[in-house]
Amino acid sequence: MRLLLPCAALLLALAACHNAGDDDDLSLSAPVAAGDMIALRPAPSDAPGTTYRLLYRSTDAHLPNKLVAVSATLIVPYGRPPRGGWPVMAWGHGSTGIGLTCAPSVMGIGGPQAAFYGAWLRAGFAVVATDYPGLGEAGAPLFLNARSEGMAMLDSVRAARHAVSDLGSGVVLQGHDEGAQGALAAAGIAAQYAPDVQVAGTIAIAPPDPARDPDFLTGSGNPHRFSPSVPHALILGASLGRADPSFQPDRAFTPRALPAYHIAQKECRSDVFVAAERDGLTPANALTPEAARALAPAIAWTKYPTLALKQPVMLAIGTGDTQVPVMAQERLAQDLCAAGTNVTVERYRGAEHTPVRARAQSDAIAFARNVLDGGVPSSACGVLRR
């Protein structure tokens, strides 16, 4: 495998001279561009491939004339690449929170993640997994901001190709939860934002659709019982507070919920869930009557740029999902079909939110191989429209 760098010494120098935050507010007038690599460092991993932590530039979702520094994990299979180079699976991770150290590249690749990546590496794919802006590198993390996630995914592919010569032109986008939203958003903006990234297809596992989900803030169950919608709302509010200093959290959250809100500003998703359950938070006692209005700017940024996608989509739905409502996922499939997208829907009976990723893996790899070979998957849209 060849690195597209003049020498190993330059690689080490780039890694040594970069500090988190150095590149988190760069003017586009500088001789740099979105998708440029900043640095590449070897990283420890149990995955069966050569692993790096990649730093690169992407476009700021709020200030399109600025660039931000973003981190990612890049894993290249062992052995000789196929003719034309390794196809790339660009991965969007599920929500981890908005704390700086909640980035997967910082937390490291544990056993389950190594097994997940390993299946794709053994199938002959290189993997590039963005952390999203504001995670792993200083900046304002934009939780569930569809355009921010999508641009970061596309630019991670560009940067990976700048770093490693053995990557080919074939690209499949894939994500889970927040990352599924990012993958669908990336597919929607690729032709305009990154025409050099030729997307063959998109795999969305447990995708949320907050802008169209009337129960996103309040949950669909008993409003006086705990719901995952509460910590998700807290993280979204904390993200809005980081992006907009004028945001007043007490407009959205009750005094009882404010301690958990402050945890959401700095800690990771699991910490927010623990705090919300510990404090007995429910939609009824955590949200103020004007919560939807106060959080409206953040709800707006969750909207998909378009659902009319040129390449096929595989939607993986766990029928036991309690994190992203199944009905919201089914409604998204119908909306994609209505927009003219070729949609394959795979349902995994009884699968919860996180386990569905493993359940869908073999189908996802088969889908990816098919679309990279120019195949057109059978669409479920005829059935969904009935």
N, C-alpha and C positions, 0 to 999 in steps of 0.2 A: 504494500500500500504506500502510495506517495502522498506526502503532505504538500500542498501548494504554497510552500514557503521557501525563501532562498536558502535557509539553513536552520539547523536545530538551535543554534545560538540565538537567532532572531526570535524563534518561538519562545525561548526562555526569557528573553528580554521583554517581549510583549507581555508575558504573564507577570513578570516581576514588576513592571512599571505601572500596571493598571491597578487602581484602587477603586472599590465600589463607590459609585457616584461621580467618578471622573467624567463619564460620558453621558450623564443622564439628562443633559439639556444642551444639545449640540445644534448649532444653526445649520440649515441646509445650504447656506452660502459657502460653508467650508467644503473642501474637496473630498467629501465623504457622501455616502448614500445609504439608504435603507438596504439591509441585507449584507453590508460590509462586515467582515470579521474584525473584531478587536483583538481577541486573544484566544488561544487554545491551550488547554492544560491536560495532561494525562490525569485520569480520575480512577479511583478504586471502584471495582465492580465485580459482582459474581456472575454477571451476564457473560455468555460465551462469545465475546467479541472485544475488540479494542475500544476502550471507553475514554471519552474526553469530556471536560467541561468547556463549553464553547461560549464565548462572549461576542455579541454582535450588535448591530444597530438596527433599530426599527422606528417607525413613525409614531409620534405621540398622537394618541387618538383625539386629544383636546386641542392641540396646537400642531396642525399639519405641516407647519414650516419648521418644526423642531424634530430632532431625533433623540431617542432614549437608548440607553444601554440595556440589553436584555441578556439573560443567561439561558443556557440550554444544556442538555446532555446529548452527546453524539456517540453512537455506538456503530462500529463497522464490523461486519462478520469477519472471522478468521478465514484465511485462504485466498485463493485467486478469485477476483471478481469475474462475473460472466462477461461475455462480449457486450460492449456498450455500457458496462458499469453496473454497480449494485442499484436496483430500484430502491426508492426511499419511501419509508413509512413515516410521515410526519405526525407525531403524537401530541394530543392535547390532554393534559391531565385533569382529573376531577378537582373540584374545589378543595383547597387546603387552608383557606383563610388568607389574610392580607398582611400578616407579619413578614418582615424581611426574611426571616429564616424559615418560612414555611415553604420555600421553593424546593421542589423535589431534588434538584441538583445539589442543594445544600444538605438536605436530610439524608441523601445517599440512596443507593439502590439496594433495598432489602430483598429477602427471599421471594415474596410474591411478585414484586416488580421485576426481579431478575428472571423469574420463570416466564412472565408475560413477554418481556423483551426477547428472551431466549427462543421462544417459539417463532417469532418473526425473523430473528437472525438465522436460525436453522432453516427457515423457509427461503432464505436468500435475500432478505431485505436489510438495508442499513436503516437505523432508527435515529431520528432527530426529534428531541422532546423539549419544547420550549418551556420555560418557567412562567412566562407572561411578564410584561413590564411591571416593575415595582416589587417583584419577588426575586430574591437572590441578589439583585442590584438595586441601589437606591432609586427611589422615584415614587410616584403616586400609583398604587395598585388600583386597578379599575375592575372590581369584582363584577363578573357577568357582563362586561362591556364587549359586545359581539365584535365590533370592528377592531378593537385593541387586540383581542385574542386572535382574530383572523389574520391581521397584519403580522403579528409576532410569529404565527405558524409559518406563513409564507416566507418571511424574511429568515427564519431559521433554516429553511431549505436552501435559500440563496447562500447564506453564510457557510453552511456545511459544504456546499460545492466549492466555495472559495478555499476552504481549508483542506479538503481531501479530493484527490484527483480521481478516485475510483468510484465515484457516485455517478449514476446514469441519469437519464432525463425522465424516467418514469417516476411518478409521484402519486401516492395514495394518501389522502388525509384521513386521520382517525382520531376520535376522542371519546371520552367518557364524561358524562355529567357536564360540568362547565366546559370541558374540552370538546364535548360533542357539539355544543353551541359554537365554540371556536372553529371547529372543522367545517361546519355548515356555513358559517360566515366567511371563512377563507375561500371556500368553493365559490361563494357568491361574488367575491370581489377580485378573484384571481385574474380574470381576463383584463381588468382595468388596472389593478394595483401592481400585479406581478405577472405580466404576460410571458415572462421567461420561465415561469413555473407551470409546467404542463400537467394539470391535475387530471388523472384518469378516472378517479371515483372517490367517494367519501363514505366513511363508515361512522355513524353516529350512534353511540351506545348510551341509552338513558338520557336523551337530550332534553333539557328544560326549555321552556318558552315563556319566560315571565311576563313579557309584554302582552301576550294573548291569554294568559292563565288568570282567570278572575280570582282563583284561590291562592295565588302565589304568596301573598302576605298573610292571609288569615287561615290558610289550611282548609281542607274540605271536610274535616271531622268536627267533633265537639269543640267549640271555641274555648271551653273552660278546661281542656286537657292539653298536655304538652303536644306540640306539633313541630316537626323539623322546619316548618315555615318561620318559626320564631328566630332560631339562630341564623337562618339564611337572611332574614330581614335585618337582623343586627349587623351582620357582616356587610350587607349592601349599604346600610346607613353609615357604617364606619368608613367604607370606601368613599362614599359621597362626601363625608366629612374631610377625608384626606384630600380629595380633589377640589372641594369648594369650602374654603375657610368660613364662609358666611352661613354654612349649614348649621341649623340649631337642632341638636339631637332631641331636646325636650319637646319639640313640636311633633316628633314621630314616636318617641318612646316615653313611657311612664317613668316616674321616679323609681319604681321597683325594678325596671329593666335597665336603667342607666349604668349600674355597675357592670352588667354583662356587656353593654355597649362599649364601655371603656376597655374591657378585655378584648373585644373584637377588633379594636383599633390596633393592637400590638401582638396578639397571640394568634395561634392557629385554630383551624376549624374545630378540632376535637376539644380544645379548651373552651370554645364558645358553647358547644353543646353541653359540656359538663357544667358550666356556669349557669346556663339557662335551666337545666334540669334541677340543679342544686337550689336555685332561687325560686323554683316552682313557677316558671314563666309559662304563660299560655297566650294565645292570640288575644284573649279577652283582657288579660291584665298587663300585657307588655306593650300593646300598641295604643296610641291615642286615637281619638276620633278623626283627626286630620293626618294620620300617618301616610295614607296613600298620596295626599297632596304634597306633604313634605318630602316624600321619597320619589316624587314624580320624575325629577331629572335623571335619577339613577334607573328607574324603571324604563325610561325612554331609551337609555343607552343599551339596554338588553335586547332591543329589537333587531332581528336579522336584517341585514342590508337588502336581501332579496331571498325569496324561496323558489325562484325560477332558475334552477341550476342546470347547466349544460351537460354535466356528467352524471352518471347514475349514482344513486344513494342507497346504502343499506342502513336501515333503521333497526336497532336491536332493542327490544323491549322486554324487561323482566316483569311478568304479570304479578309478582309479589312486591313490586317496588313501593316502598313507603317514603322515599325521599323526594322523588319526582313523580307526581301523580300519573298513574297509567293513562287516565283519560286525557291528560294534557299531552302525553306523548302520542297517543292515537290521533288526537286532534291535529297535532303537528304533521303527522303522516298524511292526513287528509288535505291539509293546507299545501303541503309540498306537491301533492298530486294535482290539486286545483291550479297550481301555478305552472303545471306542465313538466315537472321533474319526474324522471324515471325512478320509482321508489320500490325497493325490495324491503319487505317488513318481515323480520324474524322475531317470533315471540317465544320466550323461554318460560315455561310453566312454573309458577311458584318462585322464580328467581328474584331475590332481593336486589337492591340498588348496586351494591359492590360486587357480589358474586356473578351478576349477569355478564360482567366483562370476561371472566374465564369461560362461562358457558358459551359465549358468542365467538370465542377465538377461532375455532376451526372454520366456522362459516365465514368469518371475516377474512381469513387468509385465502380461502377459496374465492371469495368475492374479489379480493385484490388481484389475485392472479388472473382471474377472468377479465377484468376491465383493463389490466395492463396488456393483455393479449388482444385487446380490441373487441372483446365480447360485449354483448348487450344483455344484461341480466333480465329475467322475466319480471315485469312490473306488477305490483300488487294493486295498482291504481284502479283497474277495472272493478275489482272486488270492493275496494274502499269507497268507491263512488256510489255503490248500490244502496 
